[in-house]
Every structure is written in C-alpha cells, then in structure tokens.
C-alpha cells in the first residue's frame, strides 16, 4: 500500500471529524431552546435519537462531499 494513499485517507478522516464537530455546533446554536448535553445527562432518549440522526445525516452528507 502506498503511503500517499494512507495519508490521503487520514486527511479525509480528519477533515470529516472537524466538519462533523462544526456542523453539530451550528445546529446547537440554531436551537437555543434545547440544551442537548443537559438533556442527554437527564437520560432523555428522544434527544439522544435526534442527536444520533443529526450525526448520521451529517456523516452521509460529508461522506458524499469528500468522496
């Protein structure tokens, strides 16, 4: 395996993680009435499912954009 291919894949992974974090922060700021971390601490399953759906959809979008 070529080192350049591995470096490119690691670079894409780092870019993907950074974009996921930034996207989550944008969504968190767009919904100020919902405190996601506090609700997750309380054990709110519905908020957990919403956050999971957000991460999955962002991951699909970023995956298509980078691929």
C-alpha positions in Angstrom: 0.0 0.0 0.0 1.3 3.4 -0.9 2.0 5.9 1.9 0.3 8.7 -0.1 -3.0 6.8 -0.2 -2.9 6.2 3.6 -2.1 9.9 4.2 -4.9 11.0 2.0 -7.4 8.7 3.8 -6.2 10.0 7.2 -6.5 13.6 5.9 -10.1 12.9 4.8 -10.9 11.4 8.1 -9.6 14.4 10.0 -11.5 16.8 7.7 -14.6 14.7 8.2 -14.4 14.8 12.0 -13.8 18.6 12.0 -16.8 19.2 9.7 -18.9 16.9 11.9 -18.0 18.9 15.0 -18.6 22.3 13.3 -21.9 21.1 11.9 -23.0 20.0 15.3 -22.0 23.3 16.9 -24.0 25.2 14.2 -27.1 23.1 14.8 -26.7 23.5 18.6 -26.6 27.3 18.1 -29.6 27.3 15.8 -31.7 25.6 18.5 -31.0 27.6 21.7 -34.2 26.4 23.4 -32.8 22.8 23.5 -29.7 22.2 25.7 -28.6 18.9 24.1 -25.9 18.0 26.7 -28.1 18.7 29.6 -31.0 16.7 28.2 -28.7 13.8 27.4 -27.4 13.9 31.1 -31.0 13.6 32.2 -31.4 10.5 30.1 -33.8 11.9 27.5 -33.9 9.2 24.9 -35.7 11.4 22.3 -33.0 14.0 22.3 -30.4 11.2 22.0 -32.2 9.9 18.9 -32.3 13.4 17.4 -28.6 13.9 18.0 -27.9 10.4 16.5 -30.0 11.3 13.5 -28.1 14.6 13.1 -24.7 12.9 13.2 -25.8 10.2 10.7 -27.2 12.7 8.3 -24.2 15.0 8.6 -21.9 12.0 8.1 -23.7 11.0 4.9 -23.5 14.5 3.5 -19.8 14.9 4.3 -19.1 11.4 3.0 -20.7 12.2 -0.3 -18.9 15.6 -0.5 -15.5 14.2 0.3 -15.9 11.0 -1.8 
